[in-house]
């Protein structure tokens, strides 16, 4: 179980869904990832499609996460009611942001989430079991993608209910004035600050490796990251096609 691995700070590897096509998602779900994150922050994937993609991913015994559009009550409630195994929440920059995310994700008395009898609770038939599942199994990941989050990392990772953090390198570097320049000294120091804080607290640290080179993934594993997003669905297709045709044209 993903939650159990996160609790033990064990390595898990997932990937990113941005195409939204059912066939491509099924192919990704067969690839061997521990989890897949459906991105609705930077894509045109609508909520009806999100529910279908969650069903496809879970049918292949893979955990279905959703990267929501923002730290906002209604969107979080909707994707969780659809039965998502967890959520990844962008732009968590402070302790109060992290607390708000938990309030929107968990039922009272822990949180403030409204009750909807939908797919997650088998349309109300197993609401009591689902309540317990939310407490025991729901995964909530805070995205660290702003320098303010780096400066507040010690407080963020101590918020009860946050199961891990995931560095978004593009937005983090952009917030520091170096969009996409991950080798800038200040950016590297910010990333190191996050992973050092996580290591000190035996807390899952994550990173989204956008490229599809397994060596990049291995590097992040060696650096100590344990919650890793590897590639993007369209990147695997683009990189494979590009490399193949370049080889043939030579």
Secondary structure, 3 states (H helix, E strand, C coil): CHHHHHHCCCCEEEEEECCCCHHHHHHHHCCCCCEEEEECCCCCCCHHHHHHHHHHHHHCCCEEEEECCCCCHHHHHHHHHCCCCEEEECCCCCHHHHHHHHHHHCCCCCCCCCCCCCHHHCCCCCHHHHHHHHHHCCEEEEEECCHHHHHCHHHHCCCCCCCEEEECHHHHHHHCCCCCCCCCHHHHHHHHHHHHHHHHCCCCEEEEECCCCHHHHHHHHHHCCCEEEEEEHHHHHHHHHHHHHHHHHC
